[in-house]
Amino acid sequence: MGVATRIGEIAKENGISLKELSRQVDIPYTTLYHAVKRDSKMEFETVQKIAAALNIPWYELYTGKIADDTSLDILLRREKISQFGNETERLADANACLDLWQTSTELASGLVWADDTRSDWMKRNIPVVASIYNVDENSLRDSVLRYYEPQEIYLDAIKKIIYNEPLNLECLEKISKALAQMNDNGQTVAVERVQELAQIPAYQRTAEPAQDVPGGADDKEPEQK
């Protein structure tokens, strides 16, 4: 499905006739009509104007494909897809599907998207994919955070942990090297395994006893002052 056919579909879904749409974007009706019927290619500036008239982001008018003549809609709407695999596997599949869908849609647009465009596209489509794969929406959002936050935010968070927590830096180095050899799915599973180990009492750090501090004049409850 090309962008012109997509325009016709969305206009119909929103109850807007092609004649009315052509009037709003100042395009001859016959030109728009034949473009939609023939699924003709359209200039990007025209697509932007039409998207604005339809009150949607311009990238919503592009549809990604998995391969030649294979619409991503087939993958997204596959029957009983939510029953396949355990939760971890479904989350990995949902992440891969979302990434593939975004990439193919960007390619279909013929443009290189800015990071904020990719981010906005992901935010709009995460609920759709999460529902289809029967995974927690927040979990899926967390797994694709690289589209939302600048890398510096993660680096700052890691620095705070290193500087403020009693970590074994030699172990941290080994873990980092191991993660660097894994793909995104492998890294996600590795984090889950570490989080599971952190819940085992035998591996938990013993809490330091609270120090006794002599009481003073300000040790009373507010109403006792």
Secondary structure per residue as TSV (DSSP state, phi and psi in degrees):
chain	resnum	aa	ss	phi	psi
A	1	M	-	360.0	126.0
A	2	G	-	-90.2	177.9
A	3	V	H	-65.5	-34.6
A	4	A	H	-66.9	-44.7
A	5	T	H	-62.8	-38.8
A	6	R	H	-61.7	-39.7
A	7	I	H	-60.2	-44.8
A	8	G	H	-61.2	-41.0
A	9	E	H	-65.1	-48.4
A	10	I	H	-67.0	-38.0
A	11	A	H	-60.9	-42.8
A	12	K	H	-65.0	-42.7
A	13	E	H	-60.6	-32.5
A	14	N	T	-94.4	6.6
A	15	G	T	68.9	28.9
A	16	I	-	-109.3	123.3
A	17	S	-	-74.7	155.2
A	18	L	H	-62.7	-31.5
A	19	K	H	-65.5	-43.1
A	20	E	H	-67.7	-40.0
A	21	L	H	-63.9	-42.2
A	22	S	H	-62.5	-35.4
A	23	R	H	-67.2	-41.2
A	24	Q	H	-67.3	-33.6
A	25	V	H	-102.3	4.8
A	26	D	T	59.6	50.2
A	27	I	-	-123.4	135.9
A	28	P	-	-53.3	136.1
A	29	Y	H	-57.9	-43.7
A	30	T	H	-63.2	-35.4
A	31	T	H	-64.7	-47.7
A	32	L	H	-67.5	-40.9
A	33	Y	H	-60.1	-49.9
A	34	H	H	-68.3	-33.8
A	35	A	H	-63.2	-43.1
A	36	V	H	-68.1	-44.8
A	37	K	H	-66.6	-34.2
A	38	R	H	-96.5	-2.3
A	39	D	T	53.5	48.6
A	40	S	-	-74.6	156.7
A	41	K	-	-70.1	149.4
A	42	M	-	-131.9	146.9
A	43	E	-	-63.8	145.0
A	44	F	H	-60.9	-38.7
A	45	E	H	-60.7	-36.7
A	46	T	H	-67.8	-42.4
A	47	V	H	-59.5	-43.0
A	48	Q	H	-60.3	-44.1
A	49	K	H	-64.2	-42.4
A	50	I	H	-67.9	-40.8
A	51	A	H	-60.9	-40.8
A	52	A	H	-63.4	-39.9
A	53	A	H	-66.7	-33.7
A	54	L	H	-83.9	-4.5
A	55	N	T	62.0	44.7
A	56	I	S	-137.0	158.8
A	57	P	-	-63.1	146.0
A	58	W	G	-59.9	-32.6
A	59	Y	G	-70.7	-14.1
A	60	E	G	-69.2	-13.6
A	61	L	G	-87.1	-4.6
A	62	Y	-	-105.9	138.0
A	63	T	-	-116.2	125.8
A	64	G	-	-78.8	161.5
A	65	K	E	-131.2	149.0
A	66	I	E	-78.8	-48.0
A	67	A	E	-150.9	-170.7
A	68	D	T	-55.7	120.5
A	69	D	T	59.1	19.7
A	70	T	E	-113.3	105.1
A	71	S	E	-73.3	142.6
A	72	L	H	-64.2	-19.6
A	73	D	H	-58.8	-30.5
A	74	I	H	-63.4	-45.2
A	75	L	H	-67.8	-41.9
A	76	L	H	-69.7	-26.7
A	77	R	T	-112.2	18.8
A	78	R	-	-59.0	133.7
A	79	E	T	-63.9	139.2
A	80	K	T	59.6	24.1
A	81	I	G	-62.8	-29.9
A	82	S	G	-70.4	-11.3
A	83	Q	G	-93.9	-4.8
A	84	F	S	-84.2	129.0
A	85	G	S	73.5	170.2
A	86	N	-	-83.1	-178.0
A	87	E	H	-62.2	-41.0
A	88	T	H	-63.3	-42.6
A	89	E	H	-68.1	-39.5
A	90	R	H	-65.4	-38.7
A	91	L	H	-65.0	-41.3
A	92	A	H	-63.9	-41.8
A	93	D	H	-65.9	-40.5
A	94	A	H	-64.0	-40.8
A	95	N	H	-62.6	-45.8
A	96	A	H	-64.0	-40.7
A	97	C	H	-64.3	-44.5
A	98	L	H	-62.1	-42.7
A	99	D	H	-64.8	-43.3
A	100	L	H	-65.3	-42.0
A	101	W	H	-62.1	-46.0
A	102	Q	H	-63.8	-46.3
A	103	T	H	-61.8	-44.8
A	104	S	H	-69.6	-32.9
A	105	T	H	-68.1	-40.2
A	106	E	H	-62.6	-42.2
A	107	L	H	-64.2	-38.6
A	108	A	H	-64.8	-29.2
A	109	S	H	-74.4	-19.3
A	110	G	T	74.1	15.7
A	111	L	S	-126.1	160.0
A	112	V	-	-98.6	114.4
A	113	W	-	-77.4	148.1
A	114	A	-	-75.2	159.6
A	115	D	H	-58.6	-38.7
A	116	D	H	-69.6	-27.5
A	117	T	H	-69.9	-45.2
A	118	R	H	-60.1	-42.1
A	119	S	H	-60.6	-46.9
A	120	D	H	-65.7	-39.4
A	121	W	H	-60.8	-45.0
A	122	M	H	-61.0	-45.8
A	123	K	H	-60.1	-37.5
A	124	R	H	-72.9	-28.9
A	125	N	H	-106.4	-10.1
A	126	I	H	-56.8	-45.9
A	127	P	H	-59.0	-36.4
A	128	V	H	-63.7	-51.3
A	129	V	H	-69.0	-38.6
A	130	A	H	-60.4	-40.1
A	131	S	H	-67.7	-42.6
A	132	I	H	-65.7	-41.1
A	133	Y	T	-90.4	1.6
A	134	N	T	54.7	51.2
A	135	V	-	-122.7	159.6
A	136	D	-	-65.9	130.3
A	137	E	H	-61.2	-40.5
A	138	N	H	-67.2	-36.6
A	139	S	H	-64.7	-41.7
A	140	L	H	-66.8	-39.6
A	141	R	H	-62.6	-41.8
A	142	D	H	-63.6	-34.6
A	143	S	H	-73.6	-14.4
A	144	V	T	-118.8	28.6
A	145	L	G	-60.4	-19.8
A	146	R	G	-61.1	-18.6
A	147	Y	G	-85.2	-11.6
A	148	Y	T	-107.4	-40.2
A	149	E	S	-113.7	141.0
A	150	P	-	-60.2	148.5
A	151	Q	H	-60.0	-28.8
A	152	E	H	-60.8	-31.2
A	153	I	H	-63.4	-41.6
A	154	Y	H	-68.8	-39.7
A	155	L	H	-63.6	-40.4
A	156	D	H	-64.3	-39.8
A	157	A	H	-64.2	-40.6
A	158	I	H	-66.0	-40.7
A	159	K	H	-60.4	-41.3
A	160	K	H	-62.9	-40.1
A	161	I	H	-66.3	-44.3
A	162	I	H	-62.9	-43.0
A	163	Y	H	-77.3	-28.7
A	164	N	H	-103.3	-13.9
A	165	E	S	-114.5	147.1
A	166	P	-	-77.7	72.7
A	167	L	-	-89.1	150.0
A	168	N	-	-84.9	103.1
A	169	L	H	-65.4	-28.1
A	170	E	H	-66.0	-41.7
A	171	C	H	-66.7	-40.3
A	172	L	H	-61.0	-39.6
A	173	E	H	-64.0	-43.3
A	174	K	H	-64.7	-41.4
A	175	I	H	-63.9	-42.7
A	176	S	H	-62.3	-41.2
A	177	K	H	-65.8	-38.0
A	178	A	H	-67.4	-41.9
A	179	L	H	-63.3	-35.3
A	180	A	H	-64.3	-20.3
A	181	Q	T	-88.6	-6.9
A	182	M	S	-102.2	156.8
A	183	N	-	-82.5	-177.8
A	184	D	H	-59.6	-42.6
A	185	N	H	-64.9	-41.6
A	186	G	H	-63.9	-40.2
A	187	Q	H	-65.2	-39.0
A	188	T	H	-62.6	-44.5
A	189	V	H	-65.5	-39.3
A	190	A	H	-61.0	-42.5
A	191	V	H	-62.3	-41.3
A	192	E	H	-62.9	-38.2
A	193	R	H	-66.3	-42.3
A	194	V	H	-63.9	-41.0
A	195	Q	H	-63.9	-35.8
A	196	E	H	-65.6	-42.4
A	197	L	H	-63.0	-34.3
A	198	A	H	-66.9	-17.5
A	199	Q	T	-89.9	-6.8
A	200	I	S	-84.2	120.4
A	201	P	G	-51.9	-37.5
A	202	A	G	-63.9	-21.6
A	203	Y	G	-104.8	-0.4
A	204	Q	S	-84.2	144.9
A	205	R	-	-70.9	137.2
A	206	T	-	-72.6	128.0
A	207	A	-	-67.2	137.9
A	208	E	-	-73.3	136.2
A	209	P	-	-64.6	143.4
A	210	A	-	-69.7	137.9
A	211	Q	-	-81.4	140.5
A	212	D	-	-78.5	124.5
A	213	V	-	-114.1	126.4
A	214	P	-	-56.0	138.9
A	215	G	-	-73.1	156.7
A	216	G	-	-138.2	-165.7
A	217	A	T	-66.0	-26.9
A	218	D	T	-95.0	14.2
A	219	D	-	-86.3	6.7
A	220	K	S	-91.0	159.1
A	221	E	-	-65.0	150.8
A	222	P	G	-51.3	-41.1
A	223	E	G	-74.1	-10.8
A	224	Q	G	-91.2	-9.7
A	225	K	-	-75.1	360.0
